[in-house]
Amino acid sequence: MLQDASELGFHLTPIGNGQILLEPSQSLDVGDPGTLVVAILERLQGLRAATLSYDLAGLALIDDAYCRWLESLSNACRAIGVRMVCVRMQPTAAFGLAQTQARLPSFATALDVGLADSTFPDSQ
Amino acid sequence: MRNAMSKTRRTLLEQTKLQIGRMSSLIEARARDVFGANQIMSADEISDFSVEFLELMVALFKTDNPLDHQTAEFKALQGFFSNVAKQILLRGGRMADFLRYAQFLQKIFIEALEGDESVDGDGVRAILLLLSNVFNELSLVVFESYLEEKERTIYAQQEELRETATPITEIWDGVLTLPIIGTLDSSRTMLIMEALLNRIASDRARAVVMDVTGVRAIDSQVSHHLIQMVRAVQLMGTDAILTGIRPEIARALTNLNIDLGNVTTRASLSDGLKEAFRRMEIHVSTPH
């Protein structure tokens, strides 16, 4: 029996062509990535997802822990053949990440959901 | 002590009330000379100024202690002077003129006592002390207003400089160009980055071409800033293309072990634009 996604702090919406939109809520606990990753991957497989668009619109800042969480989810998605793209990163979050991270994070980014096909780093 | 203060302010109050017409004429005449000739103040404004100033002074002399800067009457007088000073500055008046005018206003009160034989030496000293205290405080208010206005002007100029220092242009739908000219230090990088990232979000830009032809010299700090800027743009999901890296800058980057592996570079701004168009599948053709 799958635990309720909203209880875990995220919401998944199929938006067509194998694309799934993940909207995290404030209650998403990235301190326990193991449980979360499994819960998300199980649902993605159930939905036959090809691309996961992770919506960052609600995050004004992305700290180290959240960045690591995004990278680990992105790597796990890759393992099951799903491409994860972070969309709608806020200027303040991009500004902060560029200042604090010594390298570019390994997850792909796109300006918005509809543009998730032509993104960094895949377009490089 | 209390009695002496009471006598001082009573004398000032009586003489001001007795000679208010003459004092008002003198105040207006001098104001016309100083501020009327170059249209800093109109005749009506000069008349209003004189009336309000004398009313406020009378109100101050009526208080128990005119030297108490915390009373509503004293604050009203300060506020009045501050407003007039700002108005004069805004209209191009000189602060020195207004300060001299404030000294003249003090002199008017001293001259008003000339005919009063009831005032002895101690009384004159007390009155002079009171007036100089009040007018010194008013001069300070004028000076603070002057500083405030100057700071406002400097801030406005800085804002203008900031805008001209980051000329971000949407050269095509979804394509931004940013020519970087001059020195790239930490504070300027922050400003450019902030402006650029906000512009990417508002214009939904798909590609940014950053041209560094105008960057004269590069050191490890500047190159670090450049890389940060490119990274931030990429994190937003926008393609970053760096153009115009001159040979000596390229050599400096190599010497500094700066890895441009993740950065798309092109020789010139036009090549950068072509690359942006290619990525966005925009075809530009010239008629034959």
Interface residues (C-beta under 8 A of the other chain):
Chain A: V85 C86 V87 M89 Q90 P91 T92 A93 A94 F95 L97 A98 Q99 Q101 L104 P105 T109 A110 L111 D112 L115 S118 T119 F120 P121 S123 Q124
Chain B: M193 E194 L197 N198 I200 A201 R204 A205 R206 Q228 M229 R231 A232 V233 Q234 L235 M236 G237 T238 D239 N262 T264 R279
